[in-house]
Amino acid sequence: MIGRIMLLKLKEQISPINVVYLIDFLALSSLIFAYCAEYFWGVKPCILCMYQRYMTAGIVFIATLCHVAYFQKKYFNIFYSTLICAVLSAFALSVFHSGVEQKWWRGTAACHGGFSSATDQKSYDEQFQKFRQMLDKNKQEAIVACDEVNWRILGLSATVWYAIVQMGWLLMLFSVGLKSKVFSRTSPKK
């Protein structure tokens, strides 16, 4: 009985802005965690990891815009929908990155040092010069390939864990958004 009452009160408190606060906090925490892993534990990111960081920073920015626009329902609904698109894009990138790590498909050209495939000798020479310049520039840093899992947590790569977290974010955003009629053309009655 008491548990049921507590659950009903919890359901009343779950609103779109509370979900945005939670996602903003979790996205910012994941960025901090990623940078701590890089600088304190020596886990070097690949280019897809860097793209995921950029997308996570975008999620933090859009969630902050949702906070600012909360009292203007029209703008809040626009930013809320934009946040869903950003999380969906980041989720797609995480799934793609997970597939590259598991060798289900090939990564982008940037995953292998940013070089395109060369078809003639001139292209090979240009690629070799780019490679030499990159080596001179980054002598101290090792190039991290996207298809190598360099950090596992409980047997799964950090990318898989992040995809799972983002799926949870999407479920929260959609379920609360549908419940509170964020996606309807008319504002919800209070």
N, C-alpha and C positions, 0 to 999 in steps of 0.2 A: 504494500500500500504506500509506504513512504517512498520507496524507489520509484513507483509510478508517478507520484506527485512531483518528485525531483526531475524525472524525465520530461514531464509536461512543462515544467518551468524552464528547463533547458531548451526545449523546442521553441518556447516563446522568445528566448533571448537570441536565438540564431536568426540573424537578419543579414541582408546583403552587406551592410557596412561592417558587421562583425567578421564575416568571412573575408572581406577585403583586408581588414586589420590582420587577421591570422595569416593570410597568404603573403601580405607585405612583410610581416615579421619572419615567416619561414623562408621566404626568398632572400631577404637580407641576411638571415642566419646562414643559409646555404652558401651565399657568396663569401661571407666571412670565413666559414669552414673551409671552402675551397682555397682561399688565399692562405689560411693557416697551414693547410696540408702542403701547399707549395713551398712556403717560406720557412716553416718550422720543421716539417717532416721530410722535405725534399722530394715530394711527389710532383714531377714536372708534367704540365698539361700538354696535350697535343692541340692541334689547331681546332678540332671539333670541340674540345673542352673549352677553348677560349671563346668559340662561338656561343656555346651554352652559357658561359659567364655573361657575355654581352646580352643575350636574350633574358637572362635572369635580372640583370640590371634594368632592362626595359620593363620587365614585370614590376619591379620595385617602383620605377618611375610612374607607370600607369596606375598602380595601386595608390600611390601618393596623390595623383590627380583625382582619383575616386574620393579620397578623403577630403580634398579641397572642395570638390563639387557636390558633396553629400547633400547639402541643403537646396541645391538646384536639381530637382529630380530629373529634368530633361538631360542635363549634362552628366549627371551621375549614371543614368541608364546608358548613355553613349560610352562613357569611360568603362563602365562595367562590361559592356559587350566587347569593347576593345581589349579589356583585360582577358576575357575568355579567349579571344583570338590569339593574343600573345602567349597565353599558357598553352593553347592548342599547338601553336607553332613550335614552342620550346619542347613540348612533348614529342612532336613529330621528329625534331632534331635529335632528341634523346633516343628515340627508337631507332632512327637511322644510325646513330653512333653505336648503339648496342649491337646492331647488325654488322657493322664494320668490325667491331671488336670480336664478334663471334665468327667472322669470316663468312657471313651469309651473303654479302655483297661487297663490292669494292667501294672504297672511300673516294673522296674527291681528289683532284690533282693536288690540292694543298696538303692533303694528308701525307703525301710522300715527298714533302719539301717544296711544293708549289711549282712543279715543272710539268709542262704539258708533254704529250707524246711527240717525239720528233720523227720526221719521215725522211729527211735528207741530211747530208753531211753538214750543211750550214746550220740547220736547226740543232744538230748535235753539238756543234761548236758553241752556239749561243747558250744552250742548256748547260754545257760544261762551264762556261764563263760565269753564268748565274750561280752555279753550284760553288765555284771557287770564291766568288764574292760573298756568298752566304757563309761559307766556312771561315773566311777571314773575319767577317763581322761577328760571328758567334762561336769563336774558338772555345770559349769556356762552357757554353751550353750544349748539352746533347740534344739532338733532334729526336723528338718523341713521335713514333709512328702511331697513327690512329688505330691500327688494327692490333695493337698490343695492349692487353689489360695491364696497366701498371699499378693498380690499386684495387684490392679486393676487400670487401667488408662482409663477413659471414658467408664467404664463398661466392658472392656475386660482385660484379664490378660496380664501382661507384656510379657509373652511368646507368646501369639497370636500376639501382636504388633510386636514383633521381627521376627516372621515368615512372617508377611506381609512385613516388611522391607527387609528381605532376598529374598523374592520373587521378589521385585523390583530390588534388586541387580542382581539377576539371569537374569531378563528380560533385564536390561541394558547391562550386560556382553555378553549375547547371541546376542542381536540386533546389538550392536556396533562391536562385533567380527565377525559376519557374513558380515556386511556392509564393514568392512575394510579387509576382507579376512584373518583374523588371523588364521583360521582353515584350510586354503589351504596349500598345500605342497610348493607352490612357494610364495616368499615374494611379497607383494603388490608393484606395481610400484609407484614411487613418481615423 
